[in-house]
Amino acid sequence: MKFTILSHAGLLVEHSGARIVCDPWLLGSCYWRSWWNFPEPDPALTAELRADFIYLTHLHWDHFHGPSLRRLFSPKTRVLVPKVPTRRMVEDLHYLGFKDVVEIPHGNSFELAPDFRLRSYQFGLGVDSAAVLAGGGVTLFNCNDAKLFGMPLRQILRDFPRIDFLLRSHSSAGPIPYCVENYERLPRETLVQGDSADQFVRCALHVGARYAIPFASNHCFLHRETIGFNGTATTPEDVRTRYREVAASVGSSQTECVVMPPGSSWSDRDGFRIQSFDFAARSGYIDSMLARHGDKLAATYAEEDRAGPDLDSFLVYFERMMAAIPRFIRRRFLAPITFEVRAAAGRRFWRIDPAVPSVAQLPAPLAGDVVFEVHAAVLRDCTRNRMFSVWSASKRLKIKLPAPQALAVATRWLTFLDLYELETFPLSSNLAPRSLAVRLRRWREPVELATLMLRRALGRRPLTIASLYPIRAA
């Protein structure tokens, strides 16, 4: 077996004459010019890239990247995706021209070639998944963004008791806390930056993989709205340092953390071949990227400056969303919020009251409301194309809280936007045969969640990263 790191979450695995590429965001930017690969893939990596199969872990654009799929791969390529309740991934692939799409049920395998198989596992509220690739006596666990723990993780370790390589994300992509205005006022536990690195480290040590590869978090921000977030990243070198500290503290030495920048590879014949890159020189590299991509950014700014607020699509989207969510749920979990829509011609304030439900245009936000500030061009795409599920990852939003405790209101709204687009609402959709079959295969997740809640209620076990990933010393 041989695998090569292509980009942020792009991975090429080769064995038995078959080549599979996972999550190929390889060209340009994503999330409205917010995210860029860091470092950028060498053009030589993509110039002759060929794939017999593509596996897409989930819908987020840094994994499901339309421009890279269209420009680099034949539409005849077989694309593998997790079989989840919504068919959005399949429909979007068909829109891109890919007709040979195979949905893999949770826990099922797909044979790529003799002695080479992929097994897909889902986890989390959305459509996220991980993939285990096994062949030639080597097992690679591409955990990616799926934060598996407890019974769902034990299922994988029973199927694959020996993990050679664990690839996992190590830096949060969420908007909280850094997209919150004056986030320094938030409770201290909300501001802990090292949690994602600790999750990576403790998961790797818990799994007992031979090698742990920091992965799927190597991006930077270039858009003028988000460039200030570059200082919040956790680099692979930060993760390796943290790994060594935790491993030493628990007396575990069986796993080695290896930093593999794009272009790096491992094979059972040659071992590791590491591409040199200095993550400490982040600031200078980002400056060079700004110079290289200045024209693209300028064109984006000009296009966005021409965009105006689209109240009609906003009304249609949220009227349908409110109609899909039962009134008792809206009244119990969703408080009124205001969208502050920013455009070159000025600002608009659109207030949603989920209890009524109603949408009103106001001259200014009401006191006590949580406010989501967003550019008109981004909001237009979200409402016209049902893209709120990728909005929060873009970090192209500002969350304004009337008080720190109102963070729960913002968090619930972001969660419900995701759930609506993933067809959890209306509730009747969960009773469709496809949805029931998918959820029944994932019974371990609700059981694990119920167990954690019960233990917490009884005060028997505090919910910490260490409790989710207990480590046995070697």
Secondary structure, DSSP 8 states (H G I E B T S, - for coil): -EEEE-SSS-EEEEETTEEEEES---SSEETTTTEEESS---HHHHHT---SEEE---SSTTTS-HHHHHHHS-TTSEEEEE--S--HHHHHHHHHT---EEEE-TT-EEEEETTEEEEEEE-SSSS-EEEEEEETTEEEEEEET----HHHHHHHHHH-S--SEEEE--S--S-TTTTBTTGGGS-GGGG-TTHHHHHHHHHHHHHT-SEEEE-S--EEE-STTTGGGGGG---HHHHHHHHHHHHHHHT--S-EE----TT-EEETTTEEE-----GGGHHHHHHHHHHHTHHHHHHHHHHHHH----HHHHHHHHHHHHHHS-HHHHHHH---EEEEEEETTEEEEEEEETTTTEEEEESS--TT-EEEEEEHHHHHHHHHHT-HHHHHHHT--EEE-SSGGGHHHHHHHHHHHHHHHTT--SGGGGGSHHHHHHHHHTTHHHHHHHHHHHHHHTTSS---HHHHS-----
